Amino acid sequence: MKRRSDEVYSVTEPKRHRCEVEFVAKQDGQWIKEFLGKVKEKRGFESYKKLRDDVKKLWMNNGTGKN
């Protein structure tokens, strides 16, 4: 049986992730490096990799990256 919380998560998670990517991409390089390290430690490699890759895409597509 599918739980209601699973339904809500599947709807809200993509938006939450997109907001996180946009927020992280606005930070400076050192902050991003430290933050991604914490994500890797707390959420695991797959979450770290997805966030890292999506931030990189945003930087490359929008030119929002800072060094």
C-alpha positions, 0 to 999 in steps of 0.5 A: 500500500502506498503511503500518502507521505510517499506521494507528497515526497515524489511531488515536492522533492524535485522542487526542493532539489531545484531550490537547493541547487539554485541556492548552492550555485550562488555561493562562492567556490570554497563554501560550495566545496565545504557544503558538498563535503557535508552532503556527501558525509550526511546523505551519501555519495549519490546525493552528493554527486547529483547535487554537484552535477546539477550545480555544475550544469547551472553554472555552465548554462547560466554563467552564475558560477563564482570562483 
